[in-house]
């Protein structure tokens, strides 16, 4: 994948009013108590108005504190909306929903969606683990087992942000409980995805890798350059984080976790700029995102890049990954002019979708 612009983690957000950016007591820019190591942003709705809250998880005693975020500055209010004591992290989703209900707010997250089904096991944050059951053209009841997508993709935290297919569950269901579509299913805990750098340590000997690469090259020559689409499940067997051990990740848009790349496809825009579509997955809340990045810096003097993130349902991520892996070496820009049809498919998918994040940058 083409090199990405500077990470959002390197950008300084404006500090809330009344806070200094530098702490003379600790000689650092980090303030004890201003943000906990574990935090989550959740979307809520009140009488048709939607906005975001920042939920902080405190220890000793264990409790959650919620602040309303100011949209313009993306900073929390000075006074918390509410504080709720918590006995265990697994109880957090239900207590959060109850506290929001008392404030007249509706929680918009995976756990409050009718398509989310509770499973055994927990997320890395010790929240109840669940599976997204949304499929286009299907009801939640009776989804065939063969129609299911890998657990690594379908698993979602109950506090993961909503996708466009979110549908409020019946009022009798609490966040983290079993979906009305069926009883809680049994599943092994979701193991971390393999990482590309770790796979390098267990790869086949050089001679075997060379023969495989030569065989693929000969196959392409026999097909006169025409690409043969792999089977729909081809990418599932080789699914890895394309981020190495630590580098190459980005901050999650809603929680303290890091998102890692699962696949990318570089195409050419009408102006011959490089446009990269990539799928990302959070290691903590398992939220899935589509990143649309346009690199105009080679053409424009102001070195402009444009980047947008969109929330994906697991089924949508699965379909887009299938499209991405149809093109061998699709992240490399050299053959981007051959992927016009793929670009049209992505643009059609994004039509009328609102991004979670959109930035235009100039310069490095």
C-alpha positions in Angstrom: 0.0 0.0 0.0 1.2 3.5 -0.7 2.8 5.3 2.2 0.2 7.0 4.4 0.3 10.5 5.7 1.2 11.4 9.2 -0.7 9.5 11.8 -3.6 11.2 13.6 -1.8 10.2 16.9 0.9 12.8 16.0 -1.7 15.6 15.8 -2.4 17.6 18.9 -6.0 18.2 19.7 -7.0 21.4 21.4 -7.1 21.0 25.2 -10.4 21.5 27.1 -10.9 24.9 28.5 -9.2 25.4 31.8 -6.4 22.9 31.0 -2.8 23.7 30.1 -1.1 21.7 27.4 2.1 21.4 29.5 2.2 20.3 33.1 4.9 22.1 35.1 4.5 19.7 38.0 5.4 16.6 35.9 7.4 18.4 33.2 5.3 16.7 30.6 2.3 17.2 28.4 0.5 14.3 30.1 -1.9 15.2 33.0 -2.8 12.6 35.6 -6.5 12.0 35.6 -7.5 13.9 32.4 -7.9 10.7 30.5 -7.9 7.1 31.6 -5.9 4.3 29.9 -9.2 2.7 28.9 -11.8 4.9 27.2 -14.5 4.5 24.7 -16.5 6.9 22.5 -20.2 6.0 22.1 -22.9 7.5 19.9 -26.2 8.4 21.6 -29.5 9.8 20.3 -32.0 12.1 22.0 -35.2 13.1 20.2 -33.6 12.6 16.8 -30.4 14.4 17.6 -27.2 12.3 17.6 -24.0 13.1 19.3 -21.0 11.5 20.9 -20.0 10.8 24.5 -16.5 10.0 25.9 -16.7 7.2 28.5 -13.7 6.9 30.8 -13.0 3.8 32.9 -11.5 4.5 36.3 -10.1 2.0 38.8 -9.9 2.2 42.6 -12.9 2.3 42.8 -14.0 0.9 39.5 -16.4 3.3 37.8 -17.3 4.9 34.5 -17.6 8.6 33.9 -19.3 10.0 30.8 -18.7 13.4 29.2 -20.5 14.9 26.2 -18.1 15.8 23.4 -18.3 19.2 21.7 -18.5 18.5 18.0 -16.5 21.5 16.8 -13.5 21.1 19.0 -13.9 17.3 19.6 -13.3 18.0 23.4 -15.3 16.8 26.4 -17.4 19.1 28.6 -15.8 20.2 31.8 -18.5 18.6 33.9 -19.4 14.9 33.5 -22.9 13.9 32.4 -22.9 11.0 34.9 -20.8 8.7 37.0 -21.7 5.1 37.6 -19.9 2.6 39.9 -19.0 -0.8 38.2 -18.4 -4.1 39.8 -16.7 -5.7 36.7 -15.9 -4.7 33.2 -18.4 -7.3 31.8 -21.2 -5.4 33.5 -20.2 -2.0 31.9 -22.4 -2.2 28.8 -25.6 -2.8 30.8 -24.8 -0.2 33.4 -24.0 2.3 30.7 -27.3 1.7 28.9 -29.2 2.1 32.1 -27.4 5.4 33.0 -28.1 6.7 29.5 -31.8 5.7 29.7 -32.1 7.7 32.9 -30.8 10.7 31.0 -33.3 10.2 28.2 -30.6 9.0 25.8 -30.6 6.0 23.5 -27.3 4.1 23.0 -26.3 3.5 19.4 -23.8 0.7 19.4 -23.4 -2.9 18.3 -24.7 -4.2 21.6 -27.9 -2.3 21.4 -28.6 -3.5 17.8 -31.1 -6.2 17.0 -28.5 -7.8 14.6 -25.9 -8.3 17.4 -25.9 -11.7 19.1 -24.1 -12.5 22.3 -21.5 -15.2 22.4 -19.4 -16.7 25.1 -16.1 -15.1 25.7 -15.0 -11.5 26.1 -13.1 -8.8 24.2 -9.6 -7.7 25.1 -11.3 -5.1 27.3 -13.3 -7.8 29.1 -16.6 -6.7 27.5 -19.1 -9.3 26.4 -18.2 -10.7 23.0 -20.8 -10.8 20.2 -21.4 -11.5 16.6 -23.0 -9.3 13.9 -25.7 -11.3 12.1 -26.6 -8.7 9.5 -26.7 -10.0 5.9 -28.2 -8.3 2.9 -31.5 -9.8 1.9 -31.7 -12.0 5.0 -33.6 -11.8 8.2 -31.8 -12.5 11.5 -33.6 -15.8 11.9 -32.2 -18.9 10.2 -29.0 -17.6 8.6 -27.4 -20.6 7.0 -24.1 -21.7 8.5 -22.4 -21.5 5.2 -23.4 -17.9 4.8 -21.5 -16.9 8.0 -18.3 -15.0 7.7 -15.2 -15.8 9.7 -15.5 -15.2 13.4 -12.4 -12.9 13.2 -14.5 -10.6 11.0 -18.0 -11.0 12.4 -17.0 -10.5 16.1 -17.9 -7.1 17.5 -17.7 -5.4 20.9 -21.0 -4.3 22.3 -19.6 -0.8 22.4 -18.3 -0.7 18.8 -19.8 2.1 16.8 -23.0 1.6 14.8 -23.0 0.9 11.1 -25.7 2.2 8.7 -27.6 -1.0 9.2 -28.0 -0.5 13.0 -31.5 -1.3 14.2 -32.5 -0.7 17.8 -33.2 -4.0 19.7 -36.5 -4.4 21.6 -36.6 -2.5 24.9 -36.6 -5.7 26.8 -33.0 -6.4 25.7 -30.1 -4.9 27.5 -26.7 -4.2 25.9 -24.6 -7.3 26.1 -27.5 -9.7 26.4 -28.4 -12.4 23.9 -30.0 -11.1 20.7 -33.7 -11.7 20.2 -32.7 -13.3 17.0 -31.5 -16.3 19.0 -29.9 -17.5 22.2 -26.3 -16.7 23.0 -24.0 -18.8 20.9 -20.9 -20.7 22.0 -17.6 -19.7 20.4 -14.0 -19.8 21.4 -12.5 -16.5 22.4 -11.4 -14.5 19.3 -7.6 -15.0 18.9 -5.5 -12.1 17.7 -5.0 -12.0 14.0 -1.6 -13.2 12.7 0.7 -10.3 11.8 2.8 -10.1 8.6 6.1 -9.6 10.4 5.4 -12.6 12.7 4.6 -14.8 9.7 8.0 -14.0 8.2 9.5 -16.1 10.9 7.6 -19.2 9.9 7.7 -18.9 6.2 8.8 -21.7 3.9 12.5 -21.9 3.0 13.7 -19.5 0.3 13.8 -22.2 -2.4 10.2 -23.1 -1.9 9.1 -19.5 -1.9 11.0 -18.9 -5.1 9.4 -21.8 -6.8 5.9 -20.6 -5.8 6.6 -17.1 -7.1 7.9 -18.5 -10.4 4.9 -20.7 -10.7 2.5 -17.8 -10.2 4.5 -15.8 -12.8 4.3 -18.6 -15.4 0.5 -18.9 -14.7 0.1 -15.2 -15.5 2.0 -15.6 -18.7 -0.2 -18.5 -19.8 -3.3 -16.4 -19.1 -1.9 -13.5 -21.2 -2.1 -11.1 -18.3 -5.7 -11.9 -17.5 -6.3 -12.2 -13.8 -8.2 -15.3 -12.6 -10.3 -14.4 -9.6 -9.6 -16.6 -6.6 -12.4 -18.5 -4.8 -14.5 -16.3 -2.4 -12.9 -17.9 0.6 -9.3 -17.5 -0.7 -8.5 -14.4 1.4 -10.0 -15.9 4.6 -7.3 -18.6 4.8 -4.5 -16.0 4.5 -6.0 -13.2 6.6 -3.3 -11.4 8.5 -2.6 -7.9 9.9 -0.5 -6.2 7.3 1.0 -4.0 9.9 4.0 -5.8 11.3 4.5 -6.1 15.0 3.9 -2.5 16.0 4.4 -0.1 13.1 1.7 0.6 10.6 -1.2 0.8 13.0 -3.5 3.9 13.6 -5.6 5.0 16.6 -9.1 3.6 16.6 -11.7 6.2 15.9 -13.8 5.3 19.0 -11.6 3.5 21.6 -8.1 3.3 23.0 -7.1 0.5 20.7 -5.2 0.4 17.5 -6.5 -0.4 14.1 -4.5 -2.6 11.7 -4.7 -3.0 7.9 -6.3 -6.2 6.5 -6.0 -5.4 2.8 -5.6 -2.6 0.4 -6.2 -1.8 -3.3 -4.6 1.2 -5.1 -6.4 2.6 -8.1 -6.0 5.7 -10.4 -8.3 8.7 -10.1 -9.5 10.6 -13.2 -6.6 13.0 -12.6 -4.2 10.0 -12.3 -3.7 10.5 -8.6 -3.2 7.5 -6.4 -6.3 6.4 -4.5 -6.1 3.7 -2.0 -9.1 1.8 -0.5 -8.2 -0.3 2.6 -9.9 -2.3 5.3 -8.9 -1.8 8.9 -9.8 -3.6 12.1 -9.5 -2.5 15.7 -7.6 -4.9 18.0 -9.7 -3.9 21.0 -13.3 -3.3 20.0 -13.1 -5.2 16.6 -14.7 -2.3 14.7 -14.1 -2.5 11.0 -13.4 0.6 8.9 -13.0 1.4 5.2 -10.3 4.0 4.5 -10.4 6.1 1.4 -7.1 7.9 0.8 -6.3 10.1 -2.2 -2.7 11.1 -2.7 -2.4 14.3 -4.8 0.9 15.5 -3.5 2.8 14.3 -6.6 0.6 16.4 -8.9 -0.1 19.5 -6.7 2.4 22.0 -5.4 0.6 22.1 -2.0 1.2 18.3 -1.4 -2.4 17.6 -0.8 -3.8 14.4 0.6 -7.4 13.6 1.4 -8.5 10.8 3.8 -11.9 9.5 4.9 -12.9 6.6 7.3 -16.2 4.8 7.0 -17.7 2.3 9.5 -18.3 -1.1 8.0 -20.6 -4.0 8.9 -18.7 -7.3 9.0 -20.5 -8.6 5.9 -19.6 -5.4 4.0 -15.9 -5.8 5.1 -16.0 -9.4 3.9 -17.3 -8.5 0.5 -14.8 -5.7 0.0 -11.9 -7.9 1.1 -13.0 -10.4 -1.5 -12.9 -7.7 -4.1 -9.4 -6.5 -2.9 -7.9 -10.0 -3.0 -9.2 -10.5 -6.5 -6.1 -8.4 -7.6 -2.8 -9.9 -6.7 -0.5 -7.2 -5.5 -3.4 -4.8 -5.5 -1.8 -2.4 -3.1 1.1 -1.6 -5.5 0.4 1.5 -7.5 2.2 0.5 -10.7 -0.9 -1.3 -12.1 -3.5 1.0 -10.7 -4.7 2.0 -14.2 -5.9 -1.6 -14.7 -8.3 -1.4 -11.8 -10.9 1.0 -13.1 -13.8 -1.4 -12.5 -12.7 -1.9 -8.9 -12.6 1.8 -8.3 -16.1 2.1 -9.7 -17.3 -0.6 -7.4 -15.8 1.2 -4.3 -17.3 4.5 -5.3 -20.7 3.0 -5.8 -20.4 1.4 -2.4 -19.6 4.8 -0.8 -22.4 6.6 -2.5 -24.6 8.4 0.0 -22.5 7.2 3.0 -21.3 9.7 5.6 -17.7 9.2 6.8 -16.8 9.0 10.5 -13.8 11.1 9.8 -12.7 13.3 6.9 -9.5 15.3 6.6 -7.7 17.2 3.8 -4.1 17.9 4.5 -1.5 20.0 2.8 2.2 19.5 3.2 4.0 16.8 5.1 
